[in-house]
């Protein structure tokens, strides 16, 4: 997960990580800098929980999709 305006980990680096990490997925948040979990906590939480659910993690308060 990366903010589109992240100056610490630029988008070009985020794409490089995706290419280097086997079976990786990515998510870009528009109008977000480096601290997605602070700037957009709802989006960050939703994307993180969806990712965990996709691997069968048991996340409290969520039903399997």
N, C-alpha and C positions, 0 to 999 in steps of 0.2 A: 504494500500500500504506500502510495507516494502522493504528495501534494504536487500539483502542476507547477506551482511557483516555489518549490523547494530549492533553496540555494545551497543547502548542505549536501544533499544527495540529488543532483540534477537529474532530470528525466532521462538524459542520455545514459547516466550510470544505472538508473533503475532498469532500463531496457537491457543493458549489459548483464545485470544480475539475472534477469529473466532468461537470457540466452545461456548463461553459464550454469544455472541451477536446473537440473533435470526435473521435469514434471512440475515446474513452478507456475504460479499464476500471479497476476498483478492487478492492481486496481488504482486508477488515478483519480484524485479528488480535485475538481476544479476550484480555483480561487483559494487554494490551501498551500501553506508553506511547509515547514518541516514537522510541526507538532500536530499531526492529524488528530490524535487522540484528545487534544485540548481544543483545537480549533473547530473540529467537527465530531464531537463525541458520539452522536447518534449514528452517523455514517460509519465511523470507525468501529463501533460496537457491532453494528449490524453485519458489516463485511467480515469482521473477525469471527463472529458466531456462525455465520454461514459457512466460513472456511472450516471451522472446527466440526460443525455438523456434517459437512461433506466427508469427513474422515471418521464419522461414527462417534465423535466425542459426545458425552452426555453433558449438556449445558443446562443448568437449572432454569426452570421457567419456560423452556421451549419444547415444543413438540417436534418430532421428526417430520421432515418435509418429504 
